[in-house]
């Protein structure tokens, strides 16, 4: 078992791309160790996310801030399972108990980054639309379409970078005691150094997430724990 309790910011290792599939397998095995508790955790988390999402803007920001806190607790749950212990519903709050402030900062930075990504995309798209309106005719249409396309591309790129910055961050905070910003920087560095396996994971997640939504979205209660387990397995490979 790798040492996952050492403090300090670790250096990221470069992992073979084929390990990405093994991360998913590990995530599935982690889910199977206690599927009932995992499903209960998923239901509680999704109800909380849904309730907060009903509040305009503030609710969405609260969700983005809350997710790393919950993620940190679930990482501790994965660690407990890996060490022969048991997963408890209370693990959902364990991140808050142990590193609540630090994880909240990670979430707040993620929320701010998301808002900046949206604002940048809107600004670029609006610039294209204004330029198109001034130009008029087909050139104007092309300019407007190009502006919106560029805005969407920029948003997509920034979203990927944000995702990389938070992928390992909760684990680094709760397992290594890394400061929030340092954890996000280390997470981003680790994902960039392992861009191919990270891309494979993202592709598999997109496919599995789509399939999980087909049975009225009920598959999400299984997909989410598998992703948590996969994220923990990737952390062990890259940082532990």
Secondary structure, DSSP 8 states (H G I E B T S, - for coil): -------S--------TTHHHHHHHHHHHHHHHSHHHHHHHHHHHHHHHHHHHTSTTHHHHHHHHHHHHHHHHHHHHHHHHHTT----TTHHHHHHHHHHHHHHHHHHHHHHHHHHHHHHHHHHHHHHHHHHHHH-HHHHHHHHHHHHHHHHHHHHHHHHHHHHHHHTHHHHHHHH---HHHHHHHHHHHHHHTHHHHHHHHHHHHHHHHHHHHTTTTTHHHHHHHHHHHHHHHHHHHT-
